[in-house]
Amino acid sequence: MKTKEIKKLVLAGLCLALCLVLPFLTGQIPQVGSALSPMHIPVLICGFACGWPYGLAVGFIAPLLRFVLFGMPPIFPTGIAMAFELAAYGAATGLLYKMLPKNVLNIYVTLIVSMLIGRIVWGAAQMVVLGIAGTPFTWAMFMAGAFRKAVPGIILHIVLVPLVILALKKAKLIAND
């Protein structure tokens, strides 16, 4: 295995570990802890830093592993929909970051487009999972879950993730090409 692939594997493992731990920290913040979407942050970073295959894998595994280890998030319907959402985040950030020129503006473009793609995938997954259970998933439920209730997390991600990516680039932990 090449040194570059080992570095990606280690960073992906670190991101997965952060997915498991961060919800414990943000859960201590009353009323906005879960709205900060702490598992999303390491998955987005993983997509940028390690590429789409690692981002997809970490994103899909994280909520399922967290449920197995800690019982949260509830597997049905939340955990299943989150697995697809986070997989989409990781894959989209990895693919877009690879395709676009490496500059600060495109870090934001990649992040925002990936967040939109992930929320659409979350809505589709919720519709399928809840449809199987015989529960309708309405447009109002989608807008509330994907955007209105998620505003604190969206703001945090737009502020924090680019700063982390720029710091990782400066430290030469991720490629600048």
Phi, psi and omega per residue, in radians:
M1 nan 2.354 -3.118
K2 -1.277 2.708 3.135
T3 -1.012 -0.694 -3.132
K4 -1.086 -0.728 3.130
E5 -1.225 -0.622 3.090
I6 -1.122 -0.731 3.118
K7 -1.081 -0.734 3.108
K8 -1.121 -0.722 -3.142
L9 -1.118 -0.727 3.120
V10 -1.156 -0.776 3.107
L11 -1.101 -0.691 3.106
A12 -1.121 -0.711 3.086
G13 -1.094 -0.703 3.088
L14 -1.109 -0.755 3.113
C15 -1.094 -0.719 3.098
L16 -1.095 -0.745 3.101
A17 -1.074 -0.705 3.110
L18 -1.136 -0.614 3.073
C19 -1.048 -0.601 -3.120
L20 -1.359 -0.571 -3.005
V21 -1.636 -0.707 -3.042
L22 -0.952 -0.688 3.121
P23 -1.040 -0.470 3.067
F24 -1.157 -0.638 -3.125
L25 -1.290 -0.854 -3.103
T26 -1.279 -0.395 3.109
G27 -1.120 -0.281 3.124
Q28 -1.430 -0.130 -3.128
I29 -1.634 1.932 -3.081
P30 -1.022 2.442 2.991
Q31 1.186 -0.334 3.121
V32 -2.169 -0.035 -3.066
G33 -0.924 -0.932 -3.126
S34 -1.311 -0.459 3.124
A35 -1.190 -0.285 3.102
L36 -1.322 -0.177 3.111
S37 0.849 1.084 -3.030
P38 -1.142 -0.467 3.136
M39 -1.270 -0.391 -3.122
H40 -1.190 -0.626 -3.033
I41 -1.033 -0.960 -3.135
P42 -1.126 -0.531 3.123
V43 -1.190 -0.770 3.095
L44 -1.066 -0.779 3.123
I45 -1.093 -0.715 3.132
C46 -1.058 -0.752 3.104
G47 -1.035 -0.789 3.098
F48 -1.114 -0.866 -2.960
A49 -1.382 -0.580 -2.988
C50 -1.996 -0.277 -3.118
G51 1.772 2.966 -2.992
W52 -1.136 -0.653 -3.111
P53 -1.116 -0.722 3.133
Y54 -1.229 -0.737 3.112
G55 -1.056 -0.750 3.102
L56 -1.087 -0.831 -3.091
A57 -1.127 -0.826 -3.140
V58 -1.096 -0.750 -3.137
G59 -1.079 -0.718 -3.115
F60 -1.290 -0.698 -3.068
I61 -1.288 -0.660 -2.969
A62 -0.919 -0.973 -3.101
P63 -1.175 -0.563 3.140
L64 -1.227 -0.760 3.104
L65 -1.148 -0.693 3.128
R66 -1.118 -0.645 3.076
F67 -1.134 -0.783 -3.122
V68 -1.083 -0.714 -3.082
L69 -1.407 -0.693 -2.967
F70 -2.181 -0.072 3.138
G71 1.374 0.121 3.135
M72 -2.376 2.543 -0.118
P73 -1.229 2.774 3.089
P74 -0.936 2.367 -3.016
I75 -1.172 -0.604 -3.092
F76 -2.145 2.161 -0.076
P77 -1.604 -0.194 -2.981
T78 -1.028 -0.929 -3.051
G79 -1.101 -0.699 -3.138
I80 -1.160 -0.827 3.131
A81 -1.110 -0.684 3.106
M82 -1.107 -0.653 3.138
A83 -1.037 -0.763 3.122
F84 -1.238 -0.705 3.121
E85 -1.067 -0.885 -3.097
L86 -1.186 -0.603 3.055
A87 -1.070 -0.729 3.108
A88 -1.125 -0.724 3.081
Y89 -0.999 -0.901 -3.087
G90 -1.099 -0.758 -3.141
A91 -1.179 -0.786 -3.097
A92 -1.144 -0.762 3.127
T93 -1.107 -0.733 3.133
G94 -1.092 -0.793 -3.127
L95 -1.198 -0.843 -3.112
L96 -1.134 -0.727 -3.130
Y97 -1.126 -0.603 3.111
K98 -1.208 -0.672 -3.056
M99 -1.370 -0.616 -3.031
L100 -1.531 2.689 3.047
P101 -1.034 2.534 -3.060
K102 -1.463 1.592 3.023
N103 -2.496 2.968 -3.048
V104 -1.070 -0.756 -3.135
L105 -1.005 -0.758 -3.106
N106 -1.267 -0.351 2.982
I107 -1.128 -0.783 3.119
Y108 -1.173 -0.735 3.116
V109 -1.043 -0.848 3.131
T110 -1.016 -0.810 -3.114
L111 -1.088 -0.872 -3.067
I112 -1.168 -0.769 3.118
V113 -1.109 -0.725 3.124
S114 -1.103 -0.693 3.116
M115 -1.133 -0.670 3.091
L116 -1.159 -0.776 3.114
I117 -1.055 -0.791 3.139
G118 -1.066 -0.680 -3.137
R119 -1.226 -0.620 3.069
I120 -1.149 -0.756 3.102
V121 -1.103 -0.716 3.083
W122 -1.014 -0.801 3.130
G123 -1.073 -0.746 3.120
A124 -1.126 -0.741 3.125
A125 -1.129 -0.734 3.104
Q126 -1.075 -0.736 -3.132
M127 -1.083 -0.762 -3.138
V128 -1.183 -0.880 -3.071
V129 -1.114 -0.811 3.126
L130 -1.224 -0.567 3.083
G131 -1.099 -0.695 3.084
I132 -1.079 -0.634 3.139
A133 -1.407 -0.086 3.135
G134 1.444 0.291 3.125
T135 -1.896 2.240 -3.139
P136 -1.255 2.574 3.046
F137 -2.056 1.869 -3.001
T138 -1.576 2.913 3.075
W139 -1.060 -0.697 3.122
A140 -1.097 -0.688 3.096
M141 -1.144 -0.701 3.106
F142 -1.087 -0.876 -3.103
M143 -1.098 -0.693 3.130
A144 -1.159 -0.822 -3.083
G145 -1.283 -0.663 -3.052
A146 -1.489 -0.462 -3.033
F147 -2.272 -1.044 -3.028
R148 -1.022 -0.866 -3.132
K149 -1.331 -0.260 -3.037
A150 -1.693 0.044 -3.065
V151 -0.956 -0.810 3.121
P152 -1.022 -0.720 3.122
G153 -1.172 -0.724 3.131
I154 -1.041 -0.809 3.128
I155 -1.099 -0.817 3.133
L156 -1.024 -0.769 -3.108
H157 -1.135 -0.737 -3.123
I158 -1.169 -0.526 3.105
V159 -1.450 -0.849 -2.958
L160 -1.397 -0.807 -3.022
V161 -1.057 -0.837 3.111
P162 -1.061 -0.631 3.104
L163 -1.097 -0.729 3.121
V164 -1.157 -0.762 -3.137
I165 -1.090 -0.764 3.115
L166 -1.115 -0.674 3.095
A167 -1.156 -0.713 3.101
L168 -1.133 -0.650 3.081
K169 -1.158 -0.755 -3.124
K170 -1.107 -0.645 3.126
A171 -1.400 -0.010 -3.138
K172 1.072 0.547 3.058
L173 -1.548 -0.307 2.994
I174 -2.282 2.673 -3.053
A175 -1.163 2.560 3.118
N176 -1.734 0.006 -3.065
D177 -1.560 nan nan
